[in-house]
Amino acid sequence: MATENANYPGEKIFKEAKDFLPINGTDYVELYVGNAKQSAHYYKTAFGFESVAYSGLETGNKESVSYVLQQDKIRLVLTSPLKKDGPINEHINNHGDGVKVIALWVEDATKAWEETTSRGAVSFMKPEKTEDEHGYVVRSGIHTYGETIHIFVERRNYKGVFMPGFKAWKTDFNPAPTGLKYIDHMVGNVGWGEMNKWCEFYAKVMGFAQLVSFDDKDISTEYTALMSKVMSNGTGRIKFPINEPAEGRKKSQIEEYIDFYNGAGVQHIAVATNNIIETVRDLRSRGVEFLYVPEVYYDNILERVGEIDEDLEPLKEMNILIDRDDEGYLLQIFTKPVLDRPTMFFEIIQRKGAQSFGKGNFKALFESIEHEQELRGTL
Ligand SMILES: [Fe+2]
């Protein structure tokens, strides 16, 4: 059994991970989007996020507007520019809507910056203290793949709704949550031959351990292929699989992503639920679109994955996939891209013991993605 390490908030379960960058969890995920107000409405209506905080002209922010939404432990920040030019406009022009910041909650943002930059991380933002009547927050930041950044957030001395510069966002429109609990993992797509470089970055600069590796033999169909490695911090609370395209007869979905995103970026955000059937039923009724898996997937499925607690019928009806590993099984499903470009999407996952990522479903899934690529003319 792993022993509790004083440096770790939570138990260290991967002993090869280093102890220099203790992370409590994901603090927030910030997307730069073309129209934050309408995106916020989508995440509330379709996904059941609730309104938390706002920054914009009314709070003295003349450059950009941000909406903060939350569902259980998942916090999203949606940001749009208020004027022409500048880094946010440029980001949207290059990438379309997409994830700019994966913010990590730490006890000491200054130390997090020192430990990572001294190991080779490129600084995005030196430690900076901001305060208001609710206390203070210290943030620092480093660059990761593409134009994506990690912001380290130290908030132990802050009692406000989100951060200095934000006010509570009160609204009469409060759709019910859909059972989404926390971010299970966030996947990055990187360019040809770049997977190992970025896995080494997470190992060396952030002290992460490598959990698993999939090569193109694991993840290929008749037509397309990709490779993937999963990096995790010591407690397993932060898991970042990194994908790169692999040679196939047709164009890899990772290459399609890189083409439309104009480089590396976040491919999907996997969010956990305790009842995937109810969550997916709810999301579907609110207009969230999911990848379709052909009915043959469910033929002999129980012979492949063994006994499961759930009835097969509703899983089949909702198109939910099942996979098993040594520790248990998992249920998962993927949305279609939630943006105009075929770039970012969500995964809904319910773990029943399994700590893996659904390797047994890769083939069925990628055939479904190929079908979508075919429709887009990008296969
Ligand atoms: Fe995933």
Residues whose N, C-alpha, C, O or C-beta is under 5 A from the ligand:
A	BS01	LIG	A270 E347
